[in-house]
Amino acid sequence: MQILRKFFRTRFLPLWLLGFTSLFALVSLGWTEPPAAQIPLTRTTATAPVALTTSSVAVTTPANKKPLTHEYLLSNGLKLIVREDHRAPVAIFQIWYKVGSSYEPAGLTGISHLLEHMMFKGTNRLKPGEFSRRIAEYGGVENASTTRDYTLYYQQWEASRIPISFELEANRMQHLSFSATEFAKEHKVVMEERRMRTDDNPQAKTYERFLESAYIASPYQQPVVGWMEDLRRLTLDDIKRWHQQWYAPNNAVIVVVGDVNPAAMLALAQRYFGAIPAKTLPPAPSARDIPAISERELRIHLPAQLPLLLMGYNLPSLTTAENPRDAYALRMLAGILDSGHSARIETQLVRQQHIAASAGADYGPFSRGDALLVFSGLPNKGVTMDAVKTAYLAMIEDLKTTPVTPEEMARVRAQVISSLIYEQDSIGSQASNIGELETMGLSWKLLDTYVAQLQAVTAEHIQQVAQKYLTRDRLTTTELEPQVMTVNK
């Protein structure tokens, strides 16, 4: 497994790194009610249904079959996307807010993640922790995630329970409690989370500083968890204002995938969210970077057992590329380098040349702003980081001068495309793919053409994007040089 995926798969990285295969059930902490069939869903009078959506789209795949994915837009700006998957009596509910760390101004880094914690600390109808206890009581699993581009909350359970998700999420969109006592607790929890995941982890700390250097003017420089000095200064009033600014129906996308009826889901959205007023949203800050004009190098000295090399090239994403075809070609280029044990990096650097104990490359075309192609390397004993860097640069030069072979193209197409197809076996992956695209300024409909776009990439196009983008002025190199670790007695 490549170093990046080993060290940096945390809740603060994009969901395509996380997946939804590890949903953990929460333990009930004592809240009890009669079985759902014997009680009304709500203990208070529900909001009256709101009349009409302003748009509705249904996509049919394949021919002669009923529409599988349905898109609706409520009059207050809330978008609802429902995908039918009737293979099992389960469903997932996700609500995506278009706000994450790339929206945060200087001095408020980490506020989106801290607000995510506060979202579980009660509303006008729920005591702290009761949201999660109700989900667990009915056999569901739930969690949340903050990234650079969005904040996501989800529940997955038996399909008939989905109405509970609509009710509970609508309640905390409008009526979140801001208890000073709960804030004090979660404030400490988040700071400790930063200490454990980053400050006390030399590889994660190196990666954080690498991103700070690789992005020149993009807010992607900022860690999702926030800088510690900013976290210390965050107040409860800051959290209130952030919630009031961004948590609105016209800044949210609801995705439901599973054994559900689209018309019923629309009725639930209208019932629970339809009367929530839209807000005037602040302008979303740009996540585009400025062009790099020189190579950047950074050496970090930290107490650590192992060295680490990170090399990153500034690249466009599918959102920012002048020619979207380039993003697809770059995705295939990354697959040529690192996609299975037969890819070039694993074959050449690890097994043949024995330069690296572990190595890999990673490029994600889906982001609101510009992206990076990141190479990671853990040198073998007796091998310098310069040797690993030289090997990587030689590999990149080969991509520029020699077209990829037909056999490699066939292998990468099979691996990359099959992984995308296999994701459709998971309702969680289906939902996250839809929501992620929607929150990044793209459309979920791109999923219908994504495989075809990758299949259309040629060896010549891969060579062209290597020549165009993998230049030294776009390169940032960061080296972790271990210091001797001492133990205080």
Secondary structure as UniProt FT lines:
FT   HELIX           3..8
FT   TURN            11..12
FT   HELIX           15..18
FT   HELIX           36..38
FT   STRAND          53..59
FT   TURN            63..64
FT   STRAND          69..74
FT   TURN            75..76
FT   STRAND          79..84
FT   TURN            86..87
FT   STRAND          90..97
FT   HELIX           101..103
FT   TURN            106..107
FT   TURN            109..110
FT   HELIX           111..118
FT   TURN            119..120
FT   TURN            128..129
FT   HELIX           130..137
FT   TURN            138..139
FT   STRAND          141..146
FT   STRAND          151..158
FT   HELIX           159..161
FT   HELIX           162..174
FT   HELIX           180..194
FT   HELIX           195..199
FT   HELIX           202..214
FT   HELIX           219..221
FT   TURN            224..225
FT   HELIX           228..233
FT   HELIX           236..246
FT   HELIX           249..251
FT   STRAND          252..258
FT   HELIX           262..273
FT   TURN            274..275
FT   STRAND          296..303
FT   STRAND          308..315
FT   TURN            318..320
FT   HELIX           324..337
FT   TURN            341..342
FT   HELIX           345..352
FT   STRAND          356..363
FT   STRAND          371..379
FT   TURN            381..382
FT   HELIX           385..401
FT   HELIX           406..422
FT   HELIX           423..425
FT   HELIX           427..439
FT   TURN            440..441
FT   HELIX           444..446
FT   HELIX           447..455
FT   HELIX           459..469
FT   HELIX           472..474
FT   STRAND          475..483
//
